[in-house]
């Protein structure tokens, strides 16, 4: 069974604190949708997930799974299955028994349990390990068992709490591909928490970017990447992070260090300019940048430097030695503008340069 999830003005405040851990979050998650909550440590994403699971009480607002208000329901009554970062397997039980445990507690018949465990083991390639104990498995295999235990329950929704954070980098890549393929195959509504923005980008149908307990932006991964709603989102989503520089608008031009970068329809004054490293290129003419350091990554390199007294990063695919001052070409259509006071995106698209009269 699938179900939509609905969070309406959901908040959480601990004890006598005046600062909420989660502040008035509204999210609508469609049947079968894969939503990723992403943000830095302490942003409230795990607290929000735990409120959906029933492991934390809700201070205010409503959480619905399907058409059922679940604020006061115990975790076992919510028809969800949760996958934790520490696997939470019973060490004295075999893989088979770990996967079957929840079904046995629900009183399912032996035939149903055997059928569901066998199917989950087949999907997760765990059949050779069904009679082993967790200590005989690798980290990736243990995480598959934890996922199998969730799958056999056939819940209305999956909740994932940073399930890959204990795995090495190479295994995280393969496991996130497995999770996404599995979720698409099962079509189960999923809410996934991570602090890893690359993991978030590759898994999500939509991202929910959290900061200080509040939602900064909700959108498809490429939408969030291409049109960040704030300087926080701009700096958090993307690797390397977007460079954010103090600039000005003068006479209809975005000005940085005395150089006009893009025509823009905006009032004169200070502005925050956002430039993504991959949108810039080193050329023979353009914005001067003093090279400080070059990160060689193989197929490309990241050139770090200074424009005046401000940092800028540029992705380059060349192999020439870079030192001293280089010139940077900035495409006007790739310029991002933010309010220098609020940090919010300014929807004032760069205007095309006028065509000279003949």
Secondary structure, DSSP 4 states (H G I P E B T S, - for coil): ----EEEEEEEE--TT-SS-SEEEEEEEE-TT-EEEEE-STTSSHHHHHHHHHTSS--SEEEEEETTEE-TTS-GGGS-EEEEETT----TTSBHHHHHHHHHHHTT--HHHHHHHHHHHHHHTT-GGGTTSBGGGS-HHHHHHHHHHHHHTTT-SEEEEESTTTTS-HHHHHHHHHHHHHHHHHHT-EEEEEES-HHHHHHH-SEEEEEETTEEEEEE-HHHHHHS-SBHHHHHHSSSSPPEEEEEEEETTEEEETTEEEEEB-S-SEEEEEEE-GGGEEEESSSEEEEEEEEEE-SS-EEEEEEETTEEEEEEE---S---SEEEEEE-GGG-EEE-TTT-BBP--PBPPPPPPP-
